[in-house]
Amino acid sequence: MTAQQVRTVDGRIAGKRGQATRARLLECLGEMLVSQPYRSITVIDVARLAGTSPATFYQYFPDIESAIIEIANDMAKDGAHLKELADGRTWSGKAGMQAAEALVDGFLAFWNEHEAILRVVDLATAEGDKRFHKIRMKILNNVTISLADAITALQAAGKADAVMPPTATAGALVAMLASISAHQRVFEAWSIKLAELRAAMIGLVFMGITQKKPVAV
């Protein structure tokens, strides 16, 4: 962000020092989200870790949730690359398997990198918080649209059975990718190896889009 884009709660433009303080508060909050439930985090805790005061925190954020939304929005911008992994791909044969592989690996890596904030986004979304729901949809909707377009194109070319509704199928695949990526440790507890889980995800994505059996890459 530039200095013109960063403002305090009362609307003043923050200078370089203010921007650095704000960034440090967000960094400390992000660190705390990794190790504890977000509802147990207080403004005092964040300010103390950042080496500043609660009054300074309130200059930039009205509450903890608002600061978390800032982190989540930055995370959502990073999630834009997931759409790129679904756009303009060749989904037939080995190329299709490679496209499915890249998409699966992208989801797994994204959830690993942003696990803490995504956990908060999922929880708040499930509780009906529309602010977090909007962020979650920003990440997943564009991927869904890209995959739906791919299914539609295959059906129009006679390369996939038209019985499967493109948008619903794409939505189901994206929901599967997001859910499994968010629960990787659960599968490990079930003695399901990540390599096997990854292979299953790749096969399901390929079959869902092409309606054909996976092929060897």
C-alpha positions as a Markdown table, in Angstrom:
| # | Residue | x | y | z |
|---|---|---|---|---|
| 1 | Met | 0.0 | 0.0 | 0.0 |
| 2 | Thr | 1.1 | 3.6 | -0.6 |
| 3 | Ala | 0.9 | 6.3 | 2.0 |
| 4 | Gln | -2.2 | 7.7 | 0.3 |
| 5 | Gln | -4.0 | 4.4 | 0.7 |
| 6 | Val | -3.2 | 3.8 | 4.4 |
| 7 | Arg | -5.5 | 5.8 | 6.8 |
| 8 | Thr | -6.1 | 5.8 | 10.5 |
| 9 | Val | -9.5 | 5.0 | 11.9 |
| 10 | Asp | -10.3 | 8.8 | 12.1 |
| 11 | Gly | -9.4 | 9.2 | 8.4 |
| 12 | Arg | -6.0 | 10.7 | 8.6 |
| 13 | Ile | -3.3 | 9.6 | 6.1 |
| 14 | Ala | -0.6 | 7.5 | 7.8 |
| 15 | Gly | 3.0 | 8.4 | 7.2 |
| 16 | Lys | 5.8 | 6.0 | 6.7 |
| 17 | Arg | 6.2 | 5.5 | 10.5 |
| 18 | Gly | 2.5 | 4.9 | 10.9 |
| 19 | Gln | 2.5 | 2.4 | 8.0 |
| 20 | Ala | 5.3 | 0.5 | 9.6 |
| 21 | Thr | 3.5 | 0.4 | 12.9 |
| 22 | Arg | 0.3 | -0.8 | 11.3 |
| 23 | Ala | 2.2 | -3.5 | 9.4 |
| 24 | Arg | 3.9 | -4.6 | 12.6 |
| 25 | Leu | 0.6 | -4.9 | 14.4 |
| 26 | Leu | -0.8 | -7.1 | 11.5 |
| 27 | Glu | 2.3 | -9.2 | 11.5 |
| 28 | Cys | 2.1 | -9.8 | 15.3 |
| 29 | Leu | -1.6 | -10.6 | 15.0 |
| 30 | Gly | -0.8 | -13.1 | 12.2 |
| 31 | Glu | 1.8 | -14.8 | 14.4 |
| 32 | Met | -0.7 | -15.1 | 17.3 |
| 33 | Leu | -3.3 | -16.6 | 15.1 |
| 34 | Val | -1.0 | -19.6 | 14.4 |
| 35 | Ser | -0.8 | -20.6 | 18.0 |
| 36 | Gln | -4.2 | -19.7 | 19.6 |
| 37 | Pro | -7.9 | -19.2 | 18.9 |
| 38 | Tyr | -8.6 | -15.8 | 17.5 |
| 39 | Arg | -11.3 | -15.1 | 20.1 |
| 40 | Ser | -8.7 | -15.4 | 22.9 |
| 41 | Ile | -6.5 | -12.7 | 21.3 |
| 42 | Thr | -6.9 | -9.2 | 22.8 |
| 43 | Val | -5.8 | -5.8 | 21.6 |
| 44 | Ile | -3.5 | -5.6 | 24.6 |
| 45 | Asp | -1.8 | -8.9 | 23.6 |
| 46 | Val | -1.2 | -7.7 | 20.1 |
| 47 | Ala | 0.0 | -4.3 | 21.1 |
| 48 | Arg | 2.4 | -5.8 | 23.7 |
| 49 | Leu | 3.9 | -8.2 | 21.1 |
| 50 | Ala | 4.3 | -5.3 | 18.7 |
| 51 | Gly | 6.0 | -3.2 | 21.3 |
| 52 | Thr | 3.4 | -0.5 | 21.3 |
| 53 | Ser | 0.2 | 0.5 | 23.1 |
| 54 | Pro | -3.5 | -0.5 | 22.8 |
| 55 | Ala | -4.2 | 3.2 | 22.0 |
| 56 | Thr | -1.9 | 2.9 | 19.0 |
| 57 | Phe | -3.7 | -0.3 | 17.8 |
| 58 | Tyr | -7.0 | 1.6 | 17.9 |
| 59 | Gln | -5.6 | 4.3 | 15.7 |
| 60 | Tyr | -5.5 | 1.8 | 12.9 |
| 61 | Phe | -8.2 | -0.8 | 13.7 |
| 62 | Pro | -11.5 | -0.5 | 15.6 |
| 63 | Asp | -11.2 | -4.1 | 16.9 |
| 64 | Ile | -9.4 | -7.4 | 16.5 |
| 65 | Glu | -11.9 | -8.6 | 13.8 |
| 66 | Ser | -11.2 | -5.6 | 11.6 |
| 67 | Ala | -7.5 | -6.3 | 11.7 |
| 68 | Ile | -8.0 | -10.0 | 10.9 |
| 69 | Ile | -10.1 | -9.0 | 7.9 |
| 70 | Glu | -7.1 | -6.9 | 6.7 |
| 71 | Ile | -4.9 | -10.0 | 6.9 |
| 72 | Ala | -7.6 | -12.1 | 5.2 |
| 73 | Asn | -8.0 | -9.7 | 2.3 |
| 74 | Asp | -4.2 | -9.8 | 1.7 |
| 75 | Met | -4.4 | -13.6 | 1.8 |
| 76 | Ala | -7.3 | -13.5 | -0.7 |
| 77 | Lys | -5.1 | -11.5 | -3.2 |
| 78 | Asp | -2.5 | -14.2 | -3.0 |
| 79 | Gly | -5.3 | -16.7 | -3.7 |
| 80 | Ala | -5.9 | -15.2 | -7.1 |
| 81 | His | -3.2 | -17.4 | -8.5 |
| 82 | Leu | -5.5 | -20.4 | -8.0 |
| 83 | Lys | -7.7 | -19.1 | -10.8 |
| 84 | Glu | -4.7 | -18.9 | -13.0 |
| 85 | Leu | -4.1 | -22.6 | -12.4 |
| 86 | Ala | -7.5 | -23.3 | -13.8 |
| 87 | Asp | -7.6 | -20.8 | -16.7 |
| 88 | Gly | -6.9 | -21.8 | -20.3 |
| 89 | Arg | -5.7 | -25.3 | -19.5 |
| 90 | Thr | -5.9 | -28.4 | -21.8 |
| 91 | Trp | -7.9 | -31.0 | -19.9 |
| 92 | Ser | -7.6 | -33.9 | -22.3 |
| 93 | Gly | -5.2 | -36.8 | -21.8 |
| 94 | Lys | -1.8 | -36.4 | -20.1 |
| 95 | Ala | -2.1 | -32.6 | -20.4 |
| 96 | Gly | -5.4 | -32.8 | -18.5 |
| 97 | Met | -3.8 | -34.8 | -15.7 |
| 98 | Gln | -0.9 | -32.3 | -15.5 |
| 99 | Ala | -3.4 | -29.5 | -15.2 |
| 100 | Ala | -5.3 | -31.3 | -12.5 |
| 101 | Glu | -2.0 | -32.0 | -10.7 |
| 102 | Ala | -1.0 | -28.3 | -10.8 |
| 103 | Leu | -4.4 | -27.2 | -9.4 |
| 104 | Val | -4.3 | -29.8 | -6.6 |
| 105 | Asp | -0.8 | -28.8 | -5.6 |
| 106 | Gly | -1.8 | -25.1 | -5.8 |
| 107 | Phe | -4.7 | -25.7 | -3.3 |
| 108 | Leu | -2.6 | -27.8 | -0.9 |
| 109 | Ala | 0.3 | -25.3 | -0.9 |
| 110 | Phe | -2.1 | -22.3 | -0.5 |
| 111 | Trp | -3.8 | -23.9 | 2.5 |
| 112 | Asn | -0.5 | -24.9 | 4.1 |
| 113 | Glu | 0.8 | -21.3 | 3.8 |
| 114 | His | -2.3 | -19.6 | 5.1 |
| 115 | Glu | -3.6 | -22.3 | 7.4 |
| 116 | Ala | -4.1 | -20.0 | 10.4 |
| 117 | Ile | -6.1 | -17.2 | 8.7 |
| 118 | Leu | -8.1 | -19.6 | 6.5 |
| 119 | Arg | -9.1 | -21.4 | 9.7 |
| 120 | Val | -10.6 | -18.2 | 11.0 |
| 121 | Val | -12.2 | -17.4 | 7.7 |
| 122 | Asp | -13.9 | -20.8 | 7.6 |
| 123 | Leu | -15.1 | -20.5 | 11.2 |
| 124 | Ala | -16.5 | -17.0 | 10.8 |
| 125 | Thr | -18.1 | -18.0 | 7.5 |
| 126 | Ala | -19.8 | -21.0 | 9.1 |
| 127 | Glu | -21.1 | -18.7 | 11.9 |
| 128 | Gly | -22.7 | -16.4 | 9.3 |
| 129 | Asp | -20.2 | -13.5 | 9.2 |
| 130 | Lys | -20.8 | -12.0 | 5.8 |
| 131 | Arg | -17.5 | -10.2 | 5.8 |
| 132 | Phe | -15.5 | -13.4 | 6.0 |
| 133 | His | -18.0 | -15.2 | 3.7 |
| 134 | Lys | -17.2 | -12.6 | 1.0 |
| 135 | Ile | -13.5 | -13.2 | 1.4 |
| 136 | Arg | -13.9 | -17.0 | 1.1 |
| 137 | Met | -16.0 | -16.6 | -2.0 |
| 138 | Lys | -13.4 | -14.2 | -3.6 |
| 139 | Ile | -10.9 | -17.1 | -3.4 |
| 140 | Leu | -13.1 | -19.9 | -4.6 |
| 141 | Asn | -15.7 | -18.4 | -7.0 |
| 142 | Asn | -13.2 | -17.5 | -9.8 |
| 143 | Val | -11.7 | -21.0 | -9.7 |
| 144 | Thr | -15.3 | -22.5 | -9.9 |
| 145 | Ile | -16.1 | -20.3 | -12.9 |
| 146 | Ser | -12.9 | -21.3 | -14.7 |
| 147 | Leu | -13.5 | -25.0 | -14.2 |
| 148 | Ala | -17.2 | -24.6 | -15.2 |
| 149 | Asp | -16.0 | -23.0 | -18.5 |
| 150 | Ala | -13.6 | -25.9 | -19.1 |
| 151 | Ile | -16.4 | -28.4 | -18.6 |
| 152 | Thr | -18.7 | -26.5 | -20.8 |
| 153 | Ala | -16.1 | -26.3 | -23.6 |
| 154 | Leu | -15.4 | -30.1 | -23.4 |
| 155 | Gln | -19.2 | -30.8 | -23.6 |
| 156 | Ala | -19.6 | -28.4 | -26.5 |
| 157 | Ala | -16.8 | -30.2 | -28.4 |
| 158 | Gly | -18.4 | -33.6 | -27.7 |
| 159 | Lys | -15.5 | -34.6 | -25.5 |
| 160 | Ala | -17.5 | -34.9 | -22.3 |
| 161 | Asp | -21.0 | -36.1 | -21.4 |
| 162 | Ala | -23.4 | -33.3 | -21.3 |
| 163 | Val | -25.4 | -34.9 | -18.5 |
| 164 | Met | -23.1 | -33.3 | -15.8 |
| 165 | Pro | -24.1 | -29.7 | -15.0 |
| 166 | Pro | -20.9 | -27.6 | -15.4 |
| 167 | Thr | -21.2 | -25.1 | -12.7 |
| 168 | Ala | -22.5 | -27.6 | -10.1 |
| 169 | Thr | -19.8 | -30.0 | -11.0 |
| 170 | Ala | -17.1 | -27.3 | -10.8 |
| 171 | Gly | -18.5 | -26.1 | -7.5 |
| 172 | Ala | -18.4 | -29.6 | -6.1 |
| 173 | Leu | -14.8 | -30.1 | -7.2 |
| 174 | Val | -13.6 | -26.7 | -5.7 |
| 175 | Ala | -15.4 | -27.5 | -2.4 |
| 176 | Met | -13.6 | -30.9 | -2.3 |
| 177 | Leu | -10.3 | -29.2 | -3.0 |
| 178 | Ala | -10.8 | -26.6 | -0.3 |
| 179 | Ser | -12.1 | -29.0 | 2.3 |
| 180 | Ile | -9.4 | -31.6 | 1.9 |
| 181 | Ser | -6.7 | -29.0 | 1.8 |
| 182 | Ala | -8.0 | -27.6 | 5.0 |
| 183 | His | -8.0 | -31.0 | 6.7 |
| 184 | Gln | -4.8 | -32.6 | 5.6 |
| 185 | Arg | -3.8 | -33.5 | 9.2 |
| 186 | Val | -7.1 | -35.3 | 9.7 |
| 187 | Phe | -6.3 | -37.6 | 6.9 |
| 188 | Glu | -2.8 | -38.2 | 8.3 |
| 189 | Ala | -4.5 | -39.2 | 11.6 |
| 190 | Trp | -6.5 | -41.7 | 9.6 |
| 191 | Ser | -3.1 | -43.1 | 8.3 |
| 192 | Ile | -3.8 | -41.8 | 4.8 |
| 193 | Lys | -0.5 | -40.7 | 3.4 |
| 194 | Leu | -0.4 | -37.2 | 1.7 |
| 195 | Ala | 0.9 | -38.7 | -1.5 |
| 196 | Glu | -2.1 | -41.0 | -1.7 |
| 197 | Leu | -4.5 | -38.2 | -0.8 |
| 198 | Arg | -2.9 | -36.0 | -3.5 |
| 199 | Ala | -3.2 | -38.7 | -6.1 |
| 200 | Ala | -6.9 | -39.2 | -5.3 |
| 201 | Met | -7.5 | -35.5 | -5.5 |
| 202 | Ile | -5.8 | -35.3 | -8.9 |
| 203 | Gly | -7.9 | -38.2 | -10.2 |
| 204 | Leu | -11.1 | -36.8 | -9.0 |
| 205 | Val | -10.5 | -33.4 | -10.5 |
| 206 | Phe | -9.6 | -35.0 | -13.8 |
| 207 | Met | -12.6 | -37.3 | -13.8 |
| 208 | Gly | -15.0 | -34.5 | -12.7 |
| 209 | Ile | -13.9 | -32.2 | -15.6 |
| 210 | Thr | -13.4 | -34.7 | -18.4 |
| 211 | Gln | -15.7 | -37.6 | -17.2 |
| 212 | Lys | -13.0 | -40.0 | -18.2 |
| 213 | Lys | -10.7 | -42.3 | -16.3 |
| 214 | Pro | -7.4 | -40.9 | -15.1 |
| 215 | Val | -4.4 | -41.6 | -17.4 |
| 216 | Ala | -0.8 | -42.1 | -16.5 |
| 217 | Val | 1.4 | -39.0 | -16.7 |
